[in-house]
Amino acid sequence: MKLIVDRKNRKYVIHDKEFHTEKGVIPEEDIVNAKVGDVLETHLGKKYTVIEPNINDYIELMKRKCSIILPQDLGLVTGFTGIGYGSKIVESGTGAGSSLLFFANIVGPEGHVSSYEIREDFVEIIKENIEGTDFNNITLHHKDVTEGFEEEDHSVDLVFIDLPKPSEVIEDSYRILKTGGFIAVYTPYIEQFQIVSKVLAKTGFKHIAIREGNVREIEMKNNKTRPNSRMAGHTGYITFARKL
Ligand SMILES: C[S@@+](CC[C@H](N)C(=O)[O-])C[C@H]1O[C@@H](n2cnc3c(N)ncnc32)[C@H](O)[C@@H]1O
């Protein structure tokens, strides 16, 4: 896959045909011969640089029919759980596959990500999104995750939960986690993490901590530098806990 990107970070996937932008047309010949690093120009003089998409570009542009976990929250999960190359991760629900693909990229070919999604229409989209990558470290389960994870006891480094009723899978998460492994539960609402943290404690999890991944974009202008006044104020809360 090849992308073109402009100075304002607008990105488009290009296929081997003429490309129409809001600022003119790039001829088919230029698109077909485009190599990473080339700068393509429309007939109106607007310039785009050709790049290979990284994981964030890919997730941003892939198909989705639900809200997805954003990079700031995925960064928080990665930073506070210490997952990395070779880690084994289980997650649910898969949604569009944003968290799934982000984790697959982090754990690499020596690691593995197993993901559970109940909705058939979403599973079709996720399969398409996985096929657009070259990851071979993913297992997708079309299944109601409350029926139980298929992983063995004590086999997983991280369980990541993004479900409407996360409490229903906490006990089974404890079963599959290695001692020292983490659970991270994403919830948009305070009332949800209040329930989650109680169930985590009752199940035997330790080091329970709730964190938010708010990012403040800073607008840079001549003598008027300040946080952007129109940024998103909230994504969600992430409740972390450890099996000890
Ligand atoms: C907000 S979306 C997940 C987004 C995903 N983490 C991402 O980053 O793309 C929540 C998903 O949970 C799925 N879901 C809800 N209940 C489920 C269950 N019992 N078993 C499996 N998946 C479930 C929904 O169908 C939905 O796709």
The ligand as a Tripos MOL2 file, in Angstrom:
@<TRIPOS>MOLECULE
LIG
   27    29     1     0     0
SMALL
NO_CHARGES

@<TRIPOS>ATOM
      1 C1        -15.7830   -0.2760   21.2620 C.3       1 LIG1
      2 S1        -15.7150   -1.7260   20.3480 S.3       1 LIG1
      3 C2        -14.0570   -2.2750   20.4530 C.3       1 LIG1
      4 C3        -13.0840   -1.4280   19.6590 C.3       1 LIG1
      5 C4        -11.7270   -2.0590   19.4890 C.3       1 LIG1
      6 N1        -11.0440   -2.2630   20.7540 N.3       1 LIG1
      7 C5        -10.8660   -1.2370   18.5530 C.2       1 LIG1
      8 O1         -9.9230   -0.5660   19.0320 O.co2     1 LIG1
      9 O2        -11.1180   -1.2480   17.3410 O.co2     1 LIG1
     10 C6        -16.4950   -2.9320   21.4160 C.3       1 LIG1
     11 C7        -16.7020   -4.2510   20.7070 C.3       1 LIG1
     12 O3        -17.0600   -5.2590   21.6450 O.3       1 LIG1
     13 C8        -17.8820   -6.1820   20.9680 C.3       1 LIG1
     14 N2        -18.5690   -7.0040   21.9770 N.ar      1 LIG1
     15 C9        -19.5770   -6.6240   22.8140 C.ar      1 LIG1
     16 N3        -19.9300   -7.6640   23.6080 N.ar      1 LIG1
     17 C10       -19.1330   -8.7100   23.2650 C.ar      1 LIG1
     18 C11       -19.0150  -10.0590   23.7320 C.ar      1 LIG1
     19 N4        -19.7930  -10.5200   24.7170 N.pl3     1 LIG1
     20 N5        -18.0820  -10.8670   23.1640 N.ar      1 LIG1
     21 C12       -17.2690  -10.3910   22.1740 C.ar      1 LIG1
     22 N6        -17.3480   -9.1340   21.6780 N.ar      1 LIG1
     23 C13       -18.2570   -8.2990   22.2180 C.ar      1 LIG1
     24 C14       -18.8040   -5.2770   20.1570 C.3       1 LIG1
     25 O4        -19.4480   -5.9810   19.1230 O.3       1 LIG1
     26 C15       -17.8130   -4.2260   19.6670 C.3       1 LIG1
     27 O5        -17.2790   -4.5840   18.4220 O.3       1 LIG1
@<TRIPOS>BOND
     1     1     2 1
     2     2     3 1
     3     2    10 1
     4     3     4 1
     5     4     5 1
     6     5     6 1
     7     5     7 1
     8     7     8 2
     9     7     9 1
    10    10    11 1
    11    11    12 1
    12    11    26 1
    13    12    13 1
    14    13    14 1
    15    13    24 1
    16    14    15 ar
    17    14    23 ar
    18    15    16 ar
    19    16    17 ar
    20    17    18 ar
    21    17    23 ar
    22    18    19 1
    23    18    20 ar
    24    20    21 ar
    25    21    22 ar
    26    22    23 ar
    27    24    25 1
    28    24    26 1
    29    26    27 1
@<TRIPOS>SUBSTRUCTURE
     1 LIG1         1 GROUP 0 **** ****
